[in-house]
């Protein structure tokens, strides 16, 4: 497989580039589609995995930057309007500093939590060296699972669809024969 990758043209890398860009926007779906495409022989599995991981990690750095370049004081003013005290905000910021690596690792294994936690980590000004390894590890595990599910599920669908297709053809044949017999009997009864 490595020899195939090394002897390919630059156009053959475009699907992986597009998959990585799609992972920037919708990571889990990109991973499942990439796994399905690899299962069908359209793409190679390893570059699909690398594209999905890289796209997701770039998106994660972007979400961290959204928090990092925003001011926590603006958020504090808004939260005080909804009756959340500045002491509670300070405590939350301290907890994020203390637990950022664990929070980000476990958030990567879920759906919906990574973005707010990355933004909160950025707003709390937690240095990247403290959490980046945990984020990468969580992403490697999550992407491997999703690409694997896409790969295996696609294979199962192919096997199942051929069996279902045979059953549907048999049912169609039974209905066609039954309809023909019913029509013949009806024609004979009415004398047409």
N, C-alpha and C positions, 0 to 999 in steps of 0.2 A: 504494500500500500504506500509506503514511503517513497518508493521509486516512482509510482504513479503521480504522487504529489509533486515530486521534484521535476518531472518532465512535462508538466502541464503548462498551458499557456496562461497569460494573464486574464483572459476572458473566463477561464474555468474557475477563477477565484471570486467572480462576481456573485454567484449564488450565496457563497459564504459571507461575503461582505453585506449583501442584502439581508441575510439571516441575522447577522450581528446588529445591523441597524434596526431590524424589527425587534430584536431582543432589547434594544434601548427603550422601546415604547411598551412592549408587551412580552416580558421575559418568559413566563410559563407557557404561553401559547407558541412562542417561537421555538422553545425547547421541544414541545410535543410535535410540532410540524417538522422540525429538523430531524427528530428521531424517526418519524414516519417516512420522510424522504430518504433517509439512510436505509431504512428497511426495504423500501422499494427499489433500491439500487441507484437512485438519482443522485445522491450525495454520499460522500465518505463519512463514516461515523465520527472519527477523531476530529476532523476539521469542523464538523457540525458542533461538537461539544465545545471546542475552543472558541468558535464564533459566539455561541450562546453565553459562555462564561465571560468573555471579553465584553460583549454588549451589555450584559447585566452589571458588570463591575464599573464600566464607564458611566452607566446611568446612576449607579449608587454614589459615585464620586460627585456627579452632578447634584444629586439630592443633598449630599453633605454640604456642598458648596452653597446651595440655596440657604441652608441654615447658617453656615459660617459667615456669609456676607450680609446677613440680616441682623438687625439689632434686637437683642433680647429686651431692651428697655421699651421698645414699641409694643412688643408682646405683653410685657408686664402691665403697661397702661391699659391695654385691652382686657386682660384677665382681671384686673382690679375692678373694672366696670361690671364684670359678671360675678363679682364677690369672691374672687380667689385672691388670697392675701399674698403680699410680697414675701413673707416668710415661707409660705408654701412653695412659691416659685424658686426661692433660693435653695430650699431643701431638695426640690426636684432636680435642680441644676447640679447640686452636690452629689445626689444619687446617680445621676447620669455620668458624672466624672468618675465616680468610684466603680460603676458596673458597666461601662460602655462596651468592653470586649464581650462580656457574656450576653448583654442585651442584643448586640448586633449579630452574634453567632446564632442565637436562638430565633431572632427575628427573621433571619435569612431562611430559616426552615419553615416559616409560616407564610401566609398570604395576607397582605394588608398592613402588617406591622413594620416592614423594613423602611418604608418611606418616612413615616412620622418619626421613627427612632433615629434615622439618619439626619433628618432636619434638626431634631432636638440635640443630637450629638454635635452637629455643626454650630448650633446656637450656643451651646455650652462651651464651645471652643476646646473640645477635647482633641488633643494632638493625634494625627493620623497613625503615627507609629505605635500607639497603644492599642488600636483596634483593627488595623488593616489586615493583619494575618488571620484574625478570627472571622472577619468578613469574607475573605477569600476562601477560607476553609468551609464556611457555611455555604458559600456559592458553589464550590466544587461539588459538595454533597447534594445540594438541591438540584443543580443542573444535571448531574449524573442520573439522579432518580427520574427526573422529568424526561430527559432524552431517552433513557432506558424504557420508560413506560410508553413513550411514543413509538419507539422501535418495536417493542414486543406487542403492543396493542395493535399496531398496524398489521403485523404478521398474523395475529389472531383474526383480525377482521377479514384479511384476504382468505384465510382458510375457511372461516365461517361463511363468508359471502358466497363462495363456490358451492358449499353445501346448501345454503339457503336458496341460491339460484336454482339448483336442481329440484328442490322441493317446490319452489314457485312454478317452475316449468311443469312439474307433474300435476300440480293443482290446476294450472291453466289448461292442461290437456284434459283433465277430468271434467272441468267445467265446459270445455268446448265439445267434448263427446256427449256429455249430459244434455247440453243445449241442442246439439244436433238430433239426439234421440227424442227429446221433448218436442222439438219442432216437427220432426217426422211423424210422431204420434198425433200431434195436434192437427197436422195436415191431413192425416188419414181419417181422423174423427170428423173433421168438418167437410171432408170430401172435396177439397180444393185441388 
